[in-house]
Amino acid sequence: MRLTVVGCSGSFPGPDSAASCYLLEAGGFRLVVDLGNGALGSLQRYAGLFDIDAVCLSHLHADHCVDLYSYAIARAYSPGGPQPPIPVYGPAGTCERMGLIHGPRGDDGLMTRFTFQTLAPGPASIGPFEVTAAHMNHPVETFGFRFACDGRTVAYSGDTGETAELVTLARGADVFLCEAAFLDGPDLPPDLHLSARQAAGYAARAGAGHAVLTHLQPWNEPDKALSQAAAAYDGRLSLARPGQVIELGL
């Protein structure tokens, strides 16, 4: 299994990164996890535009989903003709949410470029991946995921405030891709995002092998995030960066 960080900027694209997007590959199957602002352009550095087999969206905030609409346009108006639909797994209402980007009356058929599957907590299969989805602590319905294939696991928090579900989701994972939007400070809003220290604490409690902090706000200093996280976790720790590739099982 291979994990590629396509975009890791939190809340909006930064000068060096698109918003959230990750590419998981196994056995020739390519799964895109989240497709936030600017991600479709960056994704083409790592996979052919029409070589994606499925998309999985953690939630329907723009920095995690909005480029799905751009992808629908690409698939509808390809020079080779309309591309066949691929599955999109997302929270309830994903198709309608994407359609409203087209206009206030919704979509006129563009979303037929995808087949929409509604996520629910629990196990499912997407291509070669055994996927466990769990609700996270965020203002809209949001899922975290655990992807398993060939004895290797990647856990992904999506966006979340503090929740015990993260420990279960990431327990013993080879890689734990965890949001860390905040730095330590007073009066951080609850039930929204994690600080780098909180994210690292969950990695420690879960016994994750490699904690990768992501959803990094462009205005935060990366070195501060890393040092605050290191105070709570003594395992392998890194900050996500665009183009980062993690090979599992080599």
C-alpha positions as CSV (number, residue, x, y, z in Angstrom):
1,M,0.0,0.0,0.0
2,R,1.2,3.5,-0.9
3,L,0.0,6.8,0.7
4,T,0.7,10.0,-1.2
5,V,0.0,13.4,0.4
6,V,-1.5,15.5,-2.4
7,G,-2.7,18.4,-0.2
8,C,-2.4,19.0,3.5
9,S,-3.3,22.7,4.1
10,G,-6.1,23.3,6.7
11,S,-9.2,25.2,6.0
12,F,-8.0,26.8,2.7
13,P,-5.1,26.3,0.3
14,G,-1.7,27.6,1.4
15,P,1.0,29.1,-0.8
16,D,2.7,25.7,-1.0
17,S,-0.2,23.2,-0.7
18,A,-3.7,22.5,-1.8
19,A,-6.3,21.7,0.8
20,S,-6.9,18.2,2.1
21,C,-6.3,15.3,-0.4
22,Y,-4.6,12.0,-0.1
23,L,-4.0,9.2,-2.6
24,L,-4.1,5.5,-1.5
25,E,-2.9,2.9,-3.9
26,A,-2.9,-0.9,-3.6
27,G,-2.9,-3.6,-6.3
28,G,-3.3,-1.0,-9.1
29,F,-6.4,0.5,-7.4
30,R,-6.3,4.3,-6.8
31,L,-8.5,5.7,-4.0
32,V,-8.6,9.5,-3.5
33,V,-9.5,10.5,0.1
34,D,-10.9,14.0,0.2
35,L,-10.6,16.5,-2.6
36,G,-10.4,20.0,-1.2
37,N,-9.7,23.4,-2.8
38,G,-6.9,23.2,-5.4
39,A,-6.4,19.4,-5.0
40,L,-7.5,18.3,-8.5
41,G,-4.6,20.2,-10.1
42,S,-2.0,18.8,-7.6
43,L,-3.5,15.3,-7.9
44,Q,-2.5,15.1,-11.6
45,R,1.2,15.1,-10.6
46,Y,0.7,11.7,-9.0
47,A,-2.0,10.0,-11.1
48,G,-3.6,10.3,-14.5
49,L,-6.7,12.5,-14.5
50,F,-8.9,9.5,-15.4
51,D,-7.0,6.8,-13.6
52,I,-8.8,7.3,-10.3
53,D,-11.0,4.3,-9.3
54,A,-13.0,5.8,-6.4
55,V,-13.2,8.9,-4.1
56,C,-14.0,8.9,-0.4
57,L,-15.0,12.2,1.3
58,S,-14.7,12.6,5.0
59,H,-17.2,15.5,5.1
60,L,-18.7,18.3,3.1
61,H,-16.7,21.4,4.1
62,A,-15.2,22.9,1.0
63,D,-11.6,22.3,2.0
64,H,-12.3,18.6,1.8
65,C,-14.8,18.2,-1.1
66,V,-15.2,21.2,-3.4
67,D,-12.8,19.9,-6.2
68,L,-15.1,17.0,-6.7
69,Y,-17.2,19.4,-8.8
70,S,-14.2,20.3,-10.9
71,Y,-13.5,16.6,-11.3
72,A,-17.1,16.1,-12.5
73,I,-16.5,18.8,-15.2
74,A,-13.3,17.1,-16.3
75,R,-15.0,13.7,-16.6
76,A,-18.0,15.1,-18.4
77,Y,-16.1,17.1,-21.0
78,S,-13.0,14.9,-21.6
79,P,-11.6,15.2,-25.2
80,G,-12.1,11.4,-25.4
81,G,-15.8,11.7,-24.5
82,P,-17.6,11.5,-21.2
83,Q,-15.8,9.2,-18.8
84,P,-17.7,6.3,-17.1
85,P,-19.0,7.0,-13.6
86,I,-16.8,6.1,-10.6
87,P,-18.1,5.6,-7.1
88,V,-17.9,8.5,-4.5
89,Y,-18.4,7.6,-0.9
90,G,-19.5,10.4,1.3
91,P,-21.9,11.6,4.0
92,A,-25.6,11.8,3.3
93,G,-26.4,14.6,0.9
94,T,-23.1,14.6,-1.0
95,C,-24.6,14.6,-4.4
96,E,-27.0,17.5,-3.6
97,R,-24.1,19.5,-1.9
98,M,-22.0,19.2,-5.0
99,G,-24.9,20.0,-7.3
100,L,-25.4,23.3,-5.5
101,I,-21.9,24.4,-6.6
102,H,-23.3,24.3,-10.2
103,G,-26.0,26.8,-9.3
104,P,-28.8,27.6,-6.9
105,R,-31.1,25.2,-8.7
106,G,-28.7,22.4,-8.3
107,D,-27.1,20.1,-10.8
108,D,-28.4,19.5,-14.4
109,G,-26.8,16.1,-14.8
110,L,-23.1,16.8,-14.2
111,M,-23.2,14.6,-11.1
112,T,-24.1,11.6,-13.2
113,R,-20.3,11.3,-13.7
114,F,-20.3,9.6,-10.3
115,T,-22.3,7.0,-8.4
116,F,-22.8,8.2,-4.9
117,Q,-22.6,5.8,-1.9
118,T,-23.7,7.1,1.5
119,L,-21.2,6.4,4.3
120,A,-22.2,5.0,7.7
121,P,-20.2,4.0,10.7
122,G,-18.8,0.5,10.5
123,P,-17.0,-1.7,8.0
124,A,-17.1,-1.6,4.3
125,S,-15.0,-2.5,1.3
126,I,-13.7,-0.1,-1.4
127,G,-11.7,-1.9,-4.0
128,P,-8.9,-3.8,-2.2
129,F,-9.3,-1.8,1.0
130,E,-11.2,-2.9,4.0
131,V,-12.5,0.4,5.4
132,T,-13.8,1.2,8.9
133,A,-15.6,4.5,9.2
134,A,-16.4,6.3,12.5
135,H,-18.1,9.6,13.3
136,M,-15.8,12.4,14.4
137,N,-16.4,15.5,16.5
138,H,-17.0,18.3,14.0
139,P,-19.9,20.8,13.3
140,V,-21.1,18.8,10.3
141,E,-21.3,15.0,9.9
142,T,-17.7,13.9,9.5
143,F,-16.0,10.5,9.2
144,G,-12.6,9.3,10.2
145,F,-11.4,6.2,8.4
146,R,-9.2,3.2,8.9
147,F,-7.9,1.6,5.7
148,A,-6.5,-1.9,5.8
149,C,-4.9,-3.9,2.9
150,D,-2.4,-6.7,2.9
151,G,-1.9,-6.5,6.6
152,R,-1.1,-2.8,6.7
153,T,-3.3,0.0,8.0
154,V,-3.6,3.7,7.5
155,A,-5.9,5.7,9.9
156,Y,-7.2,9.2,8.9
157,S,-8.9,11.5,11.3
158,G,-10.7,13.7,8.9
159,D,-11.5,16.9,10.8
160,T,-12.3,16.5,14.5
161,G,-12.2,17.9,17.9
162,E,-11.4,15.7,20.8
163,T,-13.1,12.2,20.7
164,A,-12.4,8.8,22.0
165,E,-13.2,7.3,18.6
166,L,-9.8,8.4,17.4
167,V,-8.0,6.0,19.7
168,T,-10.1,3.0,18.4
169,L,-9.7,4.1,14.8
170,A,-5.9,4.5,15.0
171,R,-5.1,1.6,17.4
172,G,-1.9,-0.1,16.2
173,A,-2.1,1.6,12.8
174,D,1.1,1.7,10.7
175,V,0.4,5.3,9.8
176,F,-2.0,7.7,11.6
177,L,-2.8,10.7,9.4
178,C,-4.2,13.1,12.0
179,E,-5.4,16.7,11.7
180,A,-3.5,19.2,13.8
181,A,-5.0,22.6,12.8
182,F,-4.2,24.4,16.1
183,L,-1.2,25.3,18.1
184,D,-1.4,25.4,21.9
185,G,-3.1,28.6,23.2
186,P,-5.9,29.9,25.3
187,D,-9.5,29.7,24.4
188,L,-9.2,27.3,21.5
189,P,-12.7,26.6,20.2
190,P,-14.0,23.2,21.4
191,D,-15.4,20.4,19.1
192,L,-13.8,21.7,16.0
193,H,-10.1,20.8,15.5
194,L,-7.1,19.3,17.4
195,S,-3.9,21.0,18.4
196,A,-0.7,19.4,17.4
197,R,-0.2,18.3,21.0
198,Q,-3.7,16.7,21.2
199,A,-3.2,14.9,17.9
200,A,0.1,13.5,19.1
201,G,-1.5,12.4,22.3
202,Y,-4.1,10.4,20.4
203,A,-1.3,8.8,18.4
204,A,0.5,7.8,21.7
205,R,-2.7,6.4,23.2
206,A,-3.5,4.4,20.1
207,G,0.0,3.0,19.8
208,A,0.3,4.2,16.2
209,G,3.6,3.5,14.4
210,H,4.0,6.7,12.4
211,A,2.0,9.9,13.3
212,V,1.7,12.3,10.4
213,L,0.2,15.6,11.3
214,T,-1.9,17.2,8.6
215,H,-4.6,19.9,8.0
216,L,-1.9,22.4,8.9
217,Q,-3.0,26.0,8.9
218,P,-0.9,28.1,6.6
219,W,-0.3,30.8,9.2
220,N,1.0,28.4,11.8
221,E,4.8,27.8,12.2
222,P,5.6,24.2,11.3
223,D,8.4,23.9,13.8
224,K,6.1,24.9,16.6
225,A,3.6,22.3,15.6
226,L,6.3,19.6,15.5
227,S,7.8,20.6,18.9
228,Q,4.5,20.7,20.6
229,A,3.5,17.3,19.2
230,A,6.9,15.8,20.2
231,A,6.1,16.6,23.8
232,A,3.2,14.2,23.7
233,Y,4.5,11.4,21.5
234,D,7.9,9.8,21.4
235,G,7.2,7.6,18.3
236,R,7.9,8.4,14.7
237,L,6.5,11.8,14.0
238,S,6.3,14.0,10.9
239,L,4.4,16.9,9.4
240,A,2.6,16.1,6.2
241,R,4.0,17.8,3.1
242,P,2.7,17.8,-0.5
243,G,4.3,15.0,-2.5
244,Q,5.2,13.0,0.6
245,V,5.0,9.3,-0.2
246,I,4.8,6.6,2.4
247,E,5.3,3.0,1.3
248,L,3.7,0.4,3.6
249,G,4.9,-3.1,3.5
250,L,8.3,-2.6,2.0
